[in-house]
Amino acid sequence: MNKKVFPSELAYIAGLVILALGTALMERSDLGISMVVAPAYVIHLKLVTVLPFWSFGVSEYAFQAFLILLLSLILRRFRRSFLLSFATAVLYGTLLDIAMKPAAWLPADTLPLRIVWFALGTAVCALGVALLFNTYLTPEAYELFVKEIAQKTGKGLGFVKTVYDIASCLTGIALSFVFFGFMHFEGVKWGTLVCALVNGPLIGLISKGLSRAFEFRDALPWRRFFEETR
């Protein structure tokens, strides 16, 4: 079967747009957000009450800036790729804020509807991540942090990713307790656990489908520049 050519640069843009749409759908469901973005989301819920401009998107790239700073301290060096990663975070945060506006119009007054938005959001997010796997452009701080720590410690990427996801989930829970009390969970709900269980296999399944249908090729001569920043 002849595969269709898919520019890897387009995979970067499409991946970020799709990921933003999926996250907005999950937020609309109010059944739990991905554990990766849970800390940023809980911070957003708290700060937006006193700082109206502190949107989910702003909270996303502000938290990712903190991760990049933490990574620099751990590695004791700063690379150009860290700035490029922050640029990706700002682009994603902007797209997320845009996606949140139409998502807010979706009806979500019954549990079945909320489950639909959650399931659709989870699937859409998985597609976005799968597309981002097929680009050389610098990823968000979440992926960069995991990759760099895995290289520094010599641990497997899967192991470091699992540890990071657990730490992110616990951070989200702790922030929810601090900001909203022990009897009121925000951001981290049962949907977060469901997402953690199905996200990996779903991304793998979609990635296989994409590799069967498309051949990802560079359309622009930028790969060398991005590889030299790492």
C-alpha positions in Angstrom: 0.0 0.0 0.0 1.4 3.4 -1.0 1.6 5.7 2.0 0.7 9.4 1.7 3.4 11.9 2.6 2.7 13.9 5.8 5.1 16.8 6.4 6.7 16.5 9.9 6.3 20.3 10.4 2.6 20.0 9.7 2.5 17.1 12.3 3.9 19.6 14.8 1.2 22.2 14.2 -1.6 19.7 13.8 -0.5 17.9 17.0 -0.6 21.0 19.1 -4.0 22.1 17.7 -5.5 18.7 18.3 -4.0 18.4 21.7 -5.4 21.7 22.7 -8.9 20.7 21.5 -8.7 17.4 23.4 -7.7 19.1 26.6 -10.5 21.6 26.2 -13.0 18.8 25.8 -11.7 17.0 28.9 -11.9 20.2 30.9 -15.5 20.7 29.7 -16.4 17.3 31.0 -15.4 18.1 34.5 -14.6 14.5 35.1 -10.8 14.9 35.5 -8.0 16.3 33.5 -4.8 14.5 32.3 -2.4 14.0 35.2 0.3 15.7 33.1 -1.5 19.1 33.1 -3.3 18.6 36.4 -0.9 20.9 38.4 -1.2 23.7 35.9 -5.0 23.3 35.8 -5.4 23.4 39.6 -3.2 26.5 39.8 -5.3 28.1 37.1 -8.6 27.4 39.0 -7.1 29.1 42.1 -5.4 32.1 40.5 -8.2 33.0 38.0 -10.4 33.9 41.0 -8.0 36.8 41.8 -6.2 37.3 38.5 -8.8 37.2 35.7 -6.1 37.0 33.0 -4.7 33.8 34.4 -6.3 31.4 31.9 -5.7 27.7 31.6 -3.3 28.4 28.7 -1.3 31.0 30.7 -1.1 28.6 33.6 0.2 25.9 31.3 3.2 27.9 30.0 3.9 29.5 33.3 4.1 26.0 34.9 6.2 24.7 32.0 8.6 27.7 32.5 9.0 26.5 36.1 9.8 23.0 34.8 12.4 24.4 32.5 14.0 26.4 35.3 14.0 23.3 37.5 15.5 21.2 34.7 18.3 23.8 34.3 19.1 23.6 38.0 19.2 19.8 37.9 21.4 19.7 34.8 23.4 22.8 35.9 23.2 24.2 32.3 20.8 25.9 30.0 20.4 25.0 26.4 18.8 26.8 23.4 16.3 23.9 23.2 14.9 25.0 26.5 13.9 28.3 25.0 12.4 26.6 22.0 10.5 24.3 24.3 9.1 27.3 26.1 8.1 28.8 22.7 6.2 25.5 22.0 4.5 25.8 25.5 3.4 29.4 24.7 2.0 28.3 21.3 0.1 25.4 22.9 -1.2 27.6 25.8 -2.5 30.1 23.3 -4.2 27.4 21.2 -5.7 25.9 24.4 -7.2 29.3 25.4 -8.7 29.6 21.9 -10.1 26.0 22.1 -11.6 26.6 25.5 -14.0 29.2 24.1 -16.1 27.0 21.7 -15.8 24.1 24.2 -17.6 26.2 26.8 -20.6 26.3 24.5 -21.0 22.5 24.5 -23.9 21.2 26.6 -22.6 19.4 29.7 -25.6 19.3 32.1 -25.9 15.5 32.2 -23.5 12.8 33.1 -23.8 10.9 29.7 -22.9 14.1 27.9 -19.9 14.7 30.2 -18.7 11.2 29.6 -18.9 11.7 25.8 -16.8 14.9 26.0 -14.3 13.1 28.3 -14.0 10.1 26.1 -13.7 12.2 22.9 -11.2 14.5 24.6 -9.0 11.5 25.7 -9.0 10.1 22.2 -8.3 13.5 20.6 -5.4 14.1 23.0 -3.9 10.7 22.1 -4.0 11.6 18.4 -2.3 14.9 19.1 0.5 13.2 21.1 0.9 10.6 18.4 1.3 13.3 15.7 3.9 15.1 17.9 6.0 11.9 18.0 6.6 12.3 14.3 8.2 15.7 14.3 11.7 17.0 15.0 10.5 20.3 16.4 11.1 20.9 20.1 8.4 19.4 22.3 6.8 21.0 25.4 8.6 21.1 28.7 6.8 18.0 30.0 8.3 15.7 27.3 11.7 17.6 27.4 11.9 17.2 31.2 11.3 13.5 31.0 13.8 12.9 28.2 16.6 15.0 29.8 16.2 13.4 33.2 16.2 9.9 31.6 19.5 10.7 29.8 21.1 12.2 33.0 20.1 9.3 35.2 20.6 6.5 32.7 17.1 5.2 33.5 14.7 4.0 30.8 12.4 6.6 29.2 9.3 4.6 30.2 10.4 4.4 33.8 11.1 8.1 34.1 7.8 8.9 32.3 5.9 6.7 34.8 7.6 8.3 37.8 7.0 11.8 36.4 3.3 11.0 35.8 2.8 9.8 39.3 4.6 12.8 40.7 2.5 15.1 38.6 -0.7 13.4 39.8 0.4 13.7 43.4 1.3 17.3 42.9 -2.1 18.0 41.4 -3.8 16.3 44.4 -1.7 18.2 46.9 -2.4 21.6 45.2 -6.1 20.7 45.2 -6.0 20.0 49.0 -4.1 23.2 49.7 -6.2 25.5 47.5 -9.7 23.9 47.9 -9.6 21.8 51.1 -9.5 18.0 51.7 -13.2 17.5 50.9 -13.2 19.1 47.5 -11.2 17.7 44.6 -10.5 19.9 41.6 -8.8 18.8 38.4 -7.7 15.4 39.6 -10.8 13.2 39.6 -11.7 9.6 38.6 -11.3 10.5 34.9 -7.6 11.3 35.6 -7.1 7.7 36.6 -8.9 6.4 33.6 -6.8 8.6 31.4 -3.6 7.3 33.0 -4.7 3.7 32.3 -5.8 4.1 28.7 -3.6 6.9 27.4 -0.4 4.9 26.7 -2.1 2.0 24.9 -4.3 4.4 22.9 -1.4 6.5 21.8 0.4 3.3 20.7 -2.6 2.1 18.7 -3.0 5.5 17.0 0.7 5.7 16.3 0.6 2.4 14.5 -2.3 3.5 12.4 -0.6 6.7 11.4 2.6 4.8 10.5 0.6 2.5 8.2 -1.2 5.4 6.5 1.5 8.0 6.3 5.2 8.6 5.7 6.4 11.5 7.7 9.0 13.6 5.8 10.6 17.0 6.4 9.3 19.7 4.1 11.7 22.3 5.4 15.5 22.2 6.0 15.2 22.9 9.7 16.0 19.5 11.3 19.7 20.1 11.6 19.2 23.4 13.5 16.8 21.8 16.0 19.1 18.8 16.5 22.0 21.1 17.2 20.2 22.9 20.0 19.7 19.7 22.0 
